[in-house]
Amino acid sequence: MKAEKMFDMTRELSTLLGMEPSRLRLEWISSSEGTRFAEVAREFTEQLRTLGPSSFKAAA
């Protein structure tokens, strides 16, 4: 799929620039899955908090 290809290219580019690949995430969620969207958003937000500030931002 086109979205997956673009995501993979973005992940490669961000890695080359020094950003941790775990700071990017692709999920397929239907518009009827509001609860799932909220769960994924909370989970990813917590993951980013655990990682702390991005070293990429500090280097820029």
TAQUIVEN-V905465 format. One record per residue. SS is DSSP state (h for helix, s for strand, l for the rest). Layout:
SS
SS
This chain:
l
h
h
h
h
h
h
h
h
h
h
h
h
h
h
h
l
l
l
l
h
h
h
l
l
l
l
l
l
l
l
l
l
h
h
h
h
h
h
h
h
h
h
h
h
h
h
h
h
h
h
l
l
l
h
h
h
h
h
l
